[in-house]
Amino acid sequence: MLPPSLLLLIPLLTALPRQVLAARQSENGTCYLPGYYNPQTHAFTDGCDAQTYCGTPPGPEYPGYGVADTYICRTRGCRKDEYPFGYGQENDTIPDMCPSGQICPDNMAGCEEQVPVGSPCRLARDDECQPPSNADELRSSLNVDGAICLNQQCYYSDVVVGDTCIVENINYITFLAGVMVSDIRSKDNCRTGGYCDGTSRVCVATVAIGASCDADKKCDTYNCGPSGVCVPPADSADSPASWVYAVVGVGIVLVIFGTLTGLYFIHRRSREEYQVKLEQYYTEQVAYRESLFSLSHTRDSLLSLPKNTHPDVARQSLLVPSQPYSDEASNQFQGGRSPRDHRDGDYNSK
């Protein structure tokens, strides 16, 4: 639920000129506000595009110069981020970041000096406050160099547990499945290891992982889980238990062993199939060789007969056993010679 003061601003914002709410002007375009903060998102808006800010015309050559309440979009003089939004990679001129001791304001008009403790500061701009002398001791992820902006005023994050503290609760509005949800972020000026209790306004020690909680600020890790228990930081690395490493190691060994075993059986099966094919090939070659020997014997027998030999005599001469040829081929095959060796030897001998 929004505070009543912010709810009163919503009707006023809806009455702003359409140009400010709907369109963003480029350089020298007319803008109607020097800037305001969205009451829901707290984002700064001034009606200008990502490369300009809304300000008064700097000279007579600019439109609206000297006219009261007239503002135009001017080129930004600094940037807050290393890689600012809205700029190209080649043609756009990107403004410089501010040096140490200076900050770039939300409208990015130009660098400004940091302000001392007790001075006013902008919403969520801890970097606008000058750091303390013991910045290394007070520095944490919840402040900037030990300084913090609370309720638009600069403080040091140096209050110890048990002392009075300052707290600021910022209400952000987001939408989940079309439903408006309030997200409250709490900041305080307690040292690391403590948080400011919203009721007593006294710094209380934070609790360790596993303790019950109802807000992130109450945990050492600044992360209260959905179950109401402090959990490790969201950006922390997971540390598996020792048995996980053992299981993973055994699994890797089993996978390697299984792969090698499978390859062995596949290769053995392939060799057996190839051996069968090779034996069949040798058997066929031996059979072809015996057939050639038989044909050669038949030809020699017929050619050796005299002319006018009776057919019955010719047939009788062919009834000669071919076993010697078969025995010779078998002996050669058993001796390790290949069918190609048989063939080459036979034909070379003829």
Secondary structure, DSSP 8 states (H G I E B T S, - for coil): ---HHHHTHHHHHHTS-HHHHH--B-TT-EES-S-EE-TTT--EE-SB-TTEEEE---STTSTTTT-TT-EEEEE---BSSSS-TT--SSSS----B--TTEE--TT-SS-EE-B-TTSB--TT-GGGB---TTHHHH--TTSBTTEEEETTEEEES-B-TTSB--EEEEEEEEEETTEEEEEEEEEE-B-TTEEE-TTT-BEEE-B-TTSB-SSGGGBTTS-B-TTSBB---TT------HHHHHHHHHHHHHHHHHHHHHHHHHHHHHHHHHHHHHHHHHHHHHHHHHHHHHHHHHHHHHHHS-TT--HHHHHHHH----HHHHHHHHHHHHTT--HHHHHHHHHHH-
